[in-house]
Every structure is written in C-alpha cells, then in structure tokens.
C-alpha cells in the first residue's frame, strides 16, 4: 500500500489493492466477522513447540530429576575405570552410586551434590573424580481450569511459563480473556 491512500484502495474494487486492503484493514477491524481474541493465535498455534531450557547453578534438585553421573577412578589394585550412570532422584530424594554410596539430593544444587559425592568417593577410591549434569528435568503437575480447550491436569517442568502451560491445555477458547489469568499455588495467588 505504499504511495497510495485509503480512498484509492477502496475505489480499486476487485483489484490487488482491494485484496490487500481487506487482508490488512478489514480482517483486523472490530466489525470483522472473524473477530478473534487478540493474542489467541500465539497460544493456540504454538502447540508442540519445544523451548530449550538452560538451568542455572541455583537449580535445586528434587524427586524426578534425572542426573548423568560420570565417575573416573583408580581402584586400589591399580586398575582404572570410568562409569557413566543415568540416575533418577528417587521419591525419597536420594540417589545411589555403586561403590560410593547413597546421597540425599533433594533441595541441593548440582554443584553441592557433586562436591559431596567427590568427597565421599575420595575416601573410598584412589584418584576419584566425578562430574554431574542434569539429563532431564522433573515434571510437575499443574491443574488448569477455565476457558481452555482441555481443562485438567497438565504435566510440565518447573521452567515452563504460563504460555507453555496453556499450549499443553490445547489452547484457550474464544470466550477466554487473556487479561484475567490467575496463577495459584495452594490458595495463594502468585
């Protein structure tokens, strides 16, 4: 619509300019027959979009998190070995590493747990080293109610935001108000 005015666009019935006018001006107006809630396409059309998650050093481990644990050591007989384990934090908040022991991981950072395992491993094995990385974030249960297409329980990670959760609830209905979303933890509004 460059170098034209709206009068010329309207006067060009059936032409290309008229089609552009309808596409950009009429379809977005409040009088349009296709009157959709502003922003609904952002939520409803972004299904199954995987957002990469980068956790920080302050992330606290909890039941359901899966850790990759790589250990290197020399057993007292002089034999060297390395092991890569994939261990899920149990419901009781613990992990078990063969030849090293059991560790309470709940509410600890990866760094503090790694230091604890390193200290214990050095007591039991010669030249012990360990590296921990987070393989998979735990899933938490969120209950979604209101004007969503699939109300009920949604499983998500602690790093997902409200848009991710609404996507998992298959989007919002045409009656929804995106200005009145409440997030509750227990009975407290956040």
C-alpha positions as a Markdown table, in Angstrom:
| # | Residue | x | y | z |
|---|---|---|---|---|
| 1 | Unk | 0.0 | 0.0 | 0.0 |
| 2 | Unk | 3.0 | 2.3 | -0.4 |
| 3 | Unk | 2.4 | 5.7 | -2.1 |
| 4 | Unk | -1.4 | 5.2 | -2.0 |
| 5 | Unk | -4.1 | 6.4 | 0.2 |
| 6 | Unk | -7.1 | 4.6 | 1.6 |
| 7 | Unk | -9.6 | 6.3 | -0.8 |
| 8 | Unk | -7.6 | 4.9 | -3.8 |
| 9 | Unk | -7.5 | 1.5 | -2.3 |
| 10 | Unk | -11.3 | 1.4 | -1.6 |
| 11 | Unk | -12.0 | 2.8 | -5.2 |
| 12 | Unk | -10.0 | 0.0 | -6.8 |
| 13 | Unk | -12.8 | -2.6 | -6.4 |
| 14 | Unk | -11.7 | -6.2 | -7.3 |
| 15 | Unk | -8.1 | -5.2 | -7.8 |
| 16 | Unk | -5.0 | -6.2 | -6.0 |
| 17 | Unk | -5.0 | -3.1 | -3.7 |
| 18 | Unk | -8.6 | -4.0 | -2.6 |
| 19 | Unk | -7.5 | -7.5 | -1.6 |
| 20 | Unk | -4.6 | -6.1 | 0.4 |
| 21 | Unk | -6.9 | -3.6 | 2.0 |
| 22 | Unk | -9.3 | -6.4 | 3.1 |
| 23 | Unk | -6.4 | -8.5 | 4.3 |
| 24 | Unk | -4.8 | -5.8 | 6.5 |
| 25 | Unk | -7.5 | -3.4 | 7.4 |
| 26 | Unk | -10.9 | -5.1 | 7.3 |
| 27 | Unk | -9.9 | -8.5 | 8.7 |
| 28 | Unk | -8.3 | -6.8 | 11.7 |
| 29 | Unk | -11.1 | -4.5 | 12.5 |
| 30 | Unk | -13.6 | -4.8 | 15.3 |
| 31 | Unk | -16.5 | -5.0 | 12.8 |
| 32 | Unk | -15.0 | -8.1 | 11.1 |
| 33 | Unk | -16.9 | -11.3 | 11.1 |
| 34 | Unk | -13.6 | -13.0 | 12.0 |
| 35 | Unk | -13.4 | -11.2 | 15.4 |
| 36 | Unk | -10.8 | -13.2 | 17.3 |
| 37 | Unk | -9.4 | -12.6 | 20.7 |
| 38 | Unk | -6.1 | -10.6 | 20.4 |
| 39 | Unk | -3.2 | -12.9 | 21.0 |
| 40 | Unk | -5.1 | -16.2 | 20.8 |
| 41 | Unk | -3.1 | -17.3 | 17.8 |
| 42 | Unk | 0.1 | -17.0 | 19.8 |
| 43 | Unk | -1.2 | -19.5 | 22.3 |
| 44 | Unk | -3.3 | -21.8 | 20.1 |
| 45 | Unk | -0.9 | -22.1 | 17.1 |
| 46 | Unk | 2.3 | -22.7 | 19.1 |
| 47 | Unk | 1.5 | -26.3 | 20.1 |
| 48 | Unk | 4.4 | -28.8 | 20.5 |
| 49 | Unk | 7.0 | -26.0 | 20.3 |
| 50 | Unk | 10.0 | -27.2 | 22.3 |
| 51 | Unk | 11.7 | -24.4 | 24.1 |
| 52 | Unk | 15.3 | -25.1 | 25.0 |
| 53 | Unk | 15.9 | -24.9 | 28.7 |
| 54 | Unk | 19.2 | -23.7 | 30.3 |
| 55 | Unk | 19.2 | -24.1 | 34.0 |
| 56 | Unk | 21.3 | -22.0 | 36.3 |
| 57 | Unk | 23.7 | -23.0 | 39.1 |
| 58 | Unk | 21.0 | -22.3 | 41.7 |
| 59 | Unk | 18.6 | -25.0 | 40.4 |
| 60 | Unk | 17.5 | -27.2 | 43.3 |
| 61 | Unk | 17.2 | -30.9 | 42.6 |
| 62 | Unk | 14.1 | -32.8 | 43.6 |
| 63 | Unk | 12.4 | -36.2 | 43.1 |
| 64 | Unk | 12.0 | -37.0 | 39.4 |
| 65 | Unk | 15.1 | -35.1 | 38.1 |
| 66 | Unk | 17.5 | -37.4 | 36.1 |
| 67 | Unk | 21.2 | -36.9 | 36.5 |
| 68 | Unk | 24.1 | -38.1 | 34.3 |
| 69 | Unk | 26.9 | -39.0 | 36.6 |
| 70 | Unk | 30.3 | -39.7 | 35.2 |
| 71 | Unk | 33.0 | -41.1 | 37.5 |
| 72 | Unk | 36.7 | -41.8 | 37.0 |
| 73 | Unk | 38.8 | -43.7 | 39.5 |
| 74 | Unk | 41.7 | -45.9 | 40.1 |
| 75 | Unk | 40.8 | -48.9 | 42.4 |
| 76 | Unk | 43.5 | -49.7 | 45.0 |
| 77 | Unk | 44.6 | -52.6 | 42.9 |
| 78 | Unk | 45.8 | -50.0 | 40.3 |
| 79 | Unk | 43.0 | -50.8 | 37.7 |
| 80 | Unk | 41.5 | -47.7 | 36.2 |
| 81 | Unk | 37.8 | -47.4 | 35.3 |
| 82 | Unk | 35.2 | -44.8 | 34.3 |
| 83 | Unk | 31.5 | -45.1 | 34.5 |
| 84 | Unk | 28.6 | -43.2 | 33.1 |
| 85 | Unk | 25.3 | -43.5 | 35.0 |
| 86 | Unk | 21.9 | -42.1 | 34.4 |
| 87 | Unk | 20.2 | -41.9 | 37.8 |
| 88 | Unk | 16.8 | -40.5 | 38.7 |
| 89 | Unk | 16.3 | -38.8 | 42.1 |
| 90 | Unk | 14.0 | -41.2 | 44.0 |
| 91 | Unk | 10.7 | -40.3 | 45.6 |
| 92 | Unk | 12.6 | -40.1 | 48.9 |
| 93 | Unk | 15.0 | -37.6 | 47.4 |
| 94 | Unk | 18.1 | -39.9 | 47.2 |
| 95 | Unk | 20.4 | -41.3 | 44.6 |
| 96 | Unk | 22.7 | -44.4 | 44.9 |
| 97 | Unk | 26.1 | -44.7 | 43.2 |
| 98 | Unk | 27.6 | -48.2 | 43.3 |
| 99 | Unk | 30.9 | -48.4 | 45.2 |
| 100 | Unk | 30.4 | -44.9 | 46.6 |
| 101 | Unk | 27.1 | -44.9 | 48.5 |
| 102 | Unk | 23.7 | -43.3 | 48.9 |
| 103 | Unk | 23.3 | -39.5 | 48.8 |
| 104 | Unk | 20.4 | -37.2 | 49.7 |
| 105 | Unk | 19.9 | -35.0 | 46.6 |
| 106 | Unk | 16.7 | -33.2 | 47.4 |
| 107 | Unk | 17.0 | -29.4 | 47.7 |
| 108 | Unk | 20.7 | -29.5 | 46.7 |
| 109 | Unk | 22.3 | -27.8 | 43.8 |
| 110 | Unk | 24.2 | -30.0 | 41.3 |
| 111 | Unk | 27.5 | -28.4 | 42.4 |
| 112 | Unk | 26.9 | -29.1 | 46.1 |
| 113 | Unk | 25.9 | -32.7 | 45.4 |
| 114 | Unk | 28.9 | -33.2 | 43.1 |
| 115 | Unk | 31.2 | -31.9 | 45.9 |
| 116 | Unk | 29.6 | -34.3 | 48.4 |
| 117 | Unk | 30.0 | -37.3 | 46.1 |
| 118 | Unk | 33.6 | -36.3 | 45.3 |
| 119 | Unk | 34.5 | -36.1 | 49.0 |
| 120 | Unk | 32.9 | -39.5 | 49.8 |
| 121 | Unk | 34.4 | -41.1 | 46.6 |
| 122 | Unk | 37.9 | -39.9 | 47.5 |
| 123 | Unk | 37.6 | -41.7 | 50.9 |
| 124 | Unk | 36.7 | -45.0 | 49.2 |
| 125 | Unk | 38.6 | -45.0 | 45.9 |
| 126 | Unk | 42.1 | -43.9 | 44.8 |
| 127 | Unk | 42.2 | -40.9 | 42.4 |
| 128 | Unk | 38.4 | -40.5 | 42.3 |
| 129 | Unk | 36.7 | -37.7 | 40.2 |
| 130 | Unk | 33.0 | -37.1 | 39.3 |
| 131 | Unk | 31.0 | -34.9 | 37.0 |
| 132 | Unk | 27.2 | -34.3 | 37.3 |
| 133 | Unk | 24.9 | -32.9 | 34.6 |
| 134 | Unk | 21.2 | -32.7 | 34.5 |
| 135 | Unk | 19.8 | -35.1 | 31.9 |
| 136 | Unk | 16.1 | -34.4 | 32.3 |
| 137 | Unk | 14.1 | -32.0 | 34.4 |
| 138 | Unk | 11.4 | -33.4 | 36.7 |
| 139 | Unk | 7.8 | -33.0 | 35.7 |
| 140 | Unk | 5.3 | -31.1 | 38.0 |
| 141 | Unk | 1.6 | -31.4 | 37.9 |
| 142 | Unk | -0.4 | -28.2 | 37.2 |
| 143 | Unk | -4.2 | -28.1 | 37.2 |
| 144 | Unk | -5.7 | -25.8 | 34.5 |
| 145 | Unk | -9.3 | -24.6 | 34.7 |
| 146 | Unk | -11.4 | -22.0 | 32.9 |
| 147 | Unk | -11.7 | -21.2 | 29.2 |
| 148 | Unk | -9.2 | -23.7 | 27.9 |
| 149 | Unk | -9.8 | -26.4 | 25.3 |
| 150 | Unk | -8.6 | -29.3 | 27.6 |
| 151 | Unk | -9.1 | -28.3 | 31.3 |
| 152 | Unk | -7.5 | -30.6 | 33.9 |
| 153 | Unk | -4.1 | -31.8 | 34.9 |
| 154 | Unk | -1.0 | -30.8 | 32.8 |
| 155 | Unk | 2.5 | -32.2 | 33.3 |
| 156 | Unk | 5.2 | -29.6 | 32.8 |
| 157 | Unk | 8.7 | -28.7 | 34.0 |
| 158 | Unk | 9.5 | -26.1 | 36.6 |
| 159 | Unk | 10.9 | -23.8 | 33.9 |
| 160 | Unk | 7.8 | -23.6 | 31.7 |
| 161 | Unk | 5.8 | -20.4 | 31.8 |
| 162 | Unk | 2.0 | -19.8 | 31.5 |
| 163 | Unk | 2.0 | -19.7 | 27.7 |
| 164 | Unk | 3.7 | -23.2 | 27.6 |
| 165 | Unk | 1.0 | -24.5 | 30.1 |
| 166 | Unk | -1.8 | -23.0 | 28.1 |
| 167 | Unk | -0.4 | -24.7 | 25.0 |
| 168 | Unk | -0.4 | -28.0 | 26.8 |
| 169 | Unk | -4.0 | -27.4 | 27.7 |
| 170 | Unk | -4.6 | -27.3 | 23.9 |
| 171 | Unk | -5.1 | -23.5 | 23.9 |
| 172 | Unk | -7.8 | -21.2 | 25.0 |
| 173 | Unk | -11.4 | -20.9 | 23.8 |
| 174 | Unk | -12.9 | -17.9 | 22.0 |
| 175 | Unk | -14.5 | -16.9 | 25.3 |
| 176 | Unk | -11.2 | -16.6 | 27.1 |
| 177 | Unk | -9.8 | -13.3 | 28.5 |
| 178 | Unk | -6.0 | -13.2 | 28.4 |
| 179 | Unk | -6.2 | -10.2 | 30.8 |
| 180 | Unk | -7.6 | -12.3 | 33.6 |
| 181 | Unk | -5.2 | -15.2 | 34.1 |
| 182 | Unk | -4.6 | -16.2 | 37.7 |
| 183 | Unk | -1.8 | -18.4 | 38.9 |
| 184 | Unk | -2.4 | -20.1 | 42.3 |
| 185 | Unk | 0.0 | -22.1 | 44.5 |
| 186 | Unk | -2.1 | -23.7 | 47.2 |
| 187 | Unk | -4.6 | -21.0 | 48.0 |
| 188 | Unk | -2.3 | -18.1 | 47.4 |
| 189 | Unk | -2.4 | -16.1 | 44.1 |
| 190 | Unk | 1.1 | -15.5 | 42.7 |
